[in-house]
Amino acid sequence: MTNPHVQRLRRLDACAVSDALDKLGLPGAITGLPQRSGAGRIAGRAVTMKVGPGQPPPGPPRHLGCTAIEVAGPEDVIVVEQRSGVEAGCWGGLLTLGAKVRGVAGVVADGPLRDVDEAIAYEFPVFSRSLSSRTARGRVVELGTQVPVVIGAAPEAGGQMTVCPGDYVLADRSAVIVIAAADIERVLETAELIAGREAAMAKAILAGTPIGEVMGGNYEHMLENK
């Protein structure tokens, strides 16, 4: 089934949605997770995975990431937390291929990405905190899938968010945006209004209106609540 909220979110850029979050007094804009592969923005519902040192959940051994890929689809973004400080990949080349074959929209990983050249070759969108050659094997394990995860830096360095399964995620080269499922409609409505106003302003600039006139008081106060 097509999720209309995902479709609307895909038409917006991260800056417009960030402005909407500001206007509504909501958190959710995260920097420091640059796009390492793929092109263009991604958007979808969050399928989450937590990775770190420790013991994996009980049951037959499974490589980290496999469960997340199997439950995700074209309207999902896999969100990975690997904030342990251990330099060990939380996503790699075979997982990237598996997600691409599955049709997953993309991956946002707060942790090290392995096999970045493979991700580039597959043209699959991956955003990550860092890059590494170090394997997860013997260093970190999957601690849970479809559990709340935390991504983002400390508040003074761009903010952090708890991401729950089913939350909405948008990512492009400007930022990663997380929107709680309960807030998606009002965030979309506000972001669409902002994007519409900015499109009209761009049209006016192209038509020859002086930029100082276009970007006057109305623009400066656009995010104020009245």
Summary of the structure (lengths in Angstrom):
residues: 226
radius of gyration: 18.7
end to end distance: 37.5
largest distance: 66.0
contacts: 743
relative contact order: 0.23
helix: 35%
strand: 26%
